[in-house]
Each structure stands twice: as C-alpha cells, then as structure tokens.
Amino acid sequence: MKGMVSAPQPLAVDAGVRVLVDGGNAVDAAVTAAFVQMVTTPRSCGVGGFGMMYIHTPATDTILDFHGKAGARVRPDMWEHEILRENATGYGYALRGQVNDRGHGAVTTPGTVAGLFMAQTDYGSMPWRTTLQPGIAVAAGGYEVTRAAAAAWKQIPTPETTPWTTVAESPHEGGGELIANPDMARTFSVLAEGGKEVFYRGDMAGTIAEDMEKGGGFVTLEDLNRYEVTVTSPLHSRYRDYTVASNQPPGGGLTILQMLKILEGYDLSDMVHLSAEYVYTVAMAMKAAWTDRANLIGDPAFVDVPVEDLLSEERAAAWRRHIDARKEITIPRWRPQEPPSTTHISVVDQWRNVVGLTHSLGSGSDVITPGLGFMYNNCMNCFNPVPGQVNSIEPGKSRTTGMAPTLVKAGDQPLFTVGAPGGTRIVTGILHAILNVIDHGMSATEAIAAPRFDCQSDVIVAHSRIAPSACEGVRAMGHEVHSMLDGYGGIASVHGIILDPVTGTLDGGADPGSPGMAMAAN
C-alpha cells in the first residue's frame, strides 16, 4: 500500500490518493488535496483563509501555524461599544451590523498560501506548481454540487461578487448542477507560477490591499508584505502508554492534552462506554480544560500561556478532586467559537510520513475581490471585543481556534493521526477518537463513528444515539444533558488513520456525518 488519505471531500481524497500512487509524499498529497477542497467547499476553506499543519517524518515533527492575523488598522477598543448582547450560547457577542462577522472589517491577513507554500517547498517532493494543477482543473472544468453543499449555500446569503457559474446539469439522473469557478482557476494558475510572492508582495497583493482599503478593512499591503508562518515543535504529553502530540496555542492542541491528562487518572476502559459514569467523567474533564482555556490561553506572541502548569500532574489532580466531589465547574461566558465550516485532511504515505492539515475561512466574510474568485476569512469574529482579555483584539495577533491536527505515537512510531473541522468542538471530537482507540481498542472507523458528546457550558450536548437512560443517569449525578436531534454530525467531523506499528497496515476512518471518505493508495 502506497498510503492513505481521509477527508470530508471525495474529490480531494481522490486527488491526494493519485499523488501517492504516482510516488508523491504525504505533503504533496495534502497540498494537492487542499487546493481541490478550496474549489469544492469554498465557504469552508480557501487561499483567503488560515490553518495549521502537523508534519511527521522520520527526521522531524513540525507544526506550521499559518493563522490569520489582525490587520495593522485594528484597535483593541474599536468594538467595545458596538456590543449588542452576549450570545445566548455563551459563544461571544453580537455586534452592531455584524461588523466582526461579515464584510471587509471581519477579515484578517490570510495565511493559507504562505503555509502551504512553505510545506510544499520545504517538505514536499513535487514542484509547487504541480500540486495546484488538480485544483485548477476542477475550478475550470466544474464539479458536481452535492445536496448537502447546496443546502449549506442556501442558508447563507451569497455576495453579489460571487464567481461561481453553472456549467451544466449533471450528466446522470439524480445528480446536481456542475459548478465552475474560472476566476479561482486563474488565481490558482497565477499562484502556481508565482508562488507565495505574488500573493503577499506581487500584483495580487496590491489588488487585495486596494480592495481592503476601499471596503474599510483593517488589512494593509504592509500586513501582507510581512506575513510569516510560525514554525514550532508540537506539544507532547503522555497518556497511558502513548505519547500524544498536538499543536501549540492559539490552536486547540493544549486543551486536548489537558483533558487527557485529567482523564488519565480514571480507568475509562473499566467503565461501560457511554454509560452515565463515563459521560459524566469525560464531560467534566472537558469542562475543566475549557475553563482554563477561557481564562489563560491566547496567542503566545501576545500572552504568556502557562503550558507547563496546564499539563502538570498537580493541576490535573486538583481538577480530579473537584470532579470527584461533584463540585460545580463554571466556564466564563465569553469564549470564542469558530463556526464548523472548516476542513481537514489526514495523509500517510508509503514511507510512513504523516500529515494532518486543518484549514478554514471561519465561516467566510462574504467578501470576494472581483476577478480573484475566492472568499476571505472572517477571523475577526472570534476575538474578544472587550480590551484587556487574553483573546482581545491587537494588531498582528491571532485569535484562538479549535484547530488541532494531532498524532498519537507508540514509542517513536506514529500510531493514529487525527483531526477535524467543527469549530471549538474540534477539540472534543478529537478527544473522543483518541479515547476510543486507546482505552476501548476500536478501529479507526469504530472510533470515529461512535456517538459523541460535548460539554463547554452548563449543558452536555449529546448525539441522539447515546442512550436516554445514560443521559438520565448523568442528570441524577447533577448535570444537565440535551440530546441532539441528529445521531451523527454536529460535534466535529473527525477524520483519521491508524498505522499498525507491527504490520505497517493502515486503517482509515471518515466521519459518517460528512460525505467524505478514507481511501487507500494501492
């Protein structure tokens, strides 16, 4: 087997697998698949977006952080008096005119082109321009819009500058329309030849900056000129007999590791999976780590994040005592939430290099520069509009995110690469998958398809497939549970691959709540 790809978009998975079959490595496949994802799910990701990539090779483990950064024109107090109300869910504030959510003012300096270019040129084996060709072909020739994509597009108003055009009806009965984006195809072609320079310092940079200024945005040409990818080593923590590695703040990895540290003190394998005891224990560990996250975690370039303390046994033991005493855990009401319209790719190649790539637009700003064919991110919506907080607005700052491409290792060998889109629930979706593999011995498909629950407030939100009797048992233990109407989806969209360290075989899983798949390269 020459490798495997798992992602929510079948066209992107197929493009990545073809790269592996042709002898490309995991980075080649991930970057190729990412550009196809940008075409087929243009509100979820794109060159106007941001992301994080975990790269594992026999020689190194590296995190590329290419978050959006607040523009030079922002001020910490600029929206303090625009707050209409705190959202009922506790996920931030509604501001007058949705200024933090829609329009040029919602956009941060995009990082996706810089991140993918660095990944490809530093770790890939194919020329940069080659990895963009499948995306160019799909954007120019069109792709079939699924029922789910069509429904999602209808929920959100489409900007007048939309570049998508109907090419034809599907050639087979029951199919959707074929949609092309010739503007995006041209932009990708320019990027294929000019690399990141054309986006951040060339003619395209000038066009972007001019549009931002015209629209009253905060991103300047200088912001584009000086954008840099942050390169770090992953955070590591032990869980049982394994090492779990994930991304640094402002990503979600530290919160996953803290949850695992707390849960290591419980024998989860001895509990009935998804019983009342299991749901309560895991949910309270989630709640504890979310409390610390809300109070202490921000962009480490601006905030001193106490990583060592958060991952210490002393702090984990203190939280366990709190949980065992059934004491109330109150998460501060202001927490940023990115919408679930993000995406992810997990890749393993024939040399057992591993890539986890999560990238996003947030939920999209609705801003499309005429002629360029892509939408910009709306990352400003997840900053705290109140000054003086860990996640408050500052020029050049990245807001916190749930993104957390994660790798579980047995010794020095990769065992399970996992990631997800899904806003802040990325963290809890990945947590469930890891617990299911390590504590319950599940396959990738079983671990990812099993029912999930999430607790970031005074209510545990659970898939409807979790037994009502278990939910009733949790209520008897003192915590409210709300069952979702759906049995799948809504709590991240997890995708991952298990690597057998003995046989070398690969076992892929794709979330059944999405239309994606895991596919082997043979």
Disulfide bonds with the S-S distance in Angstrom:
none
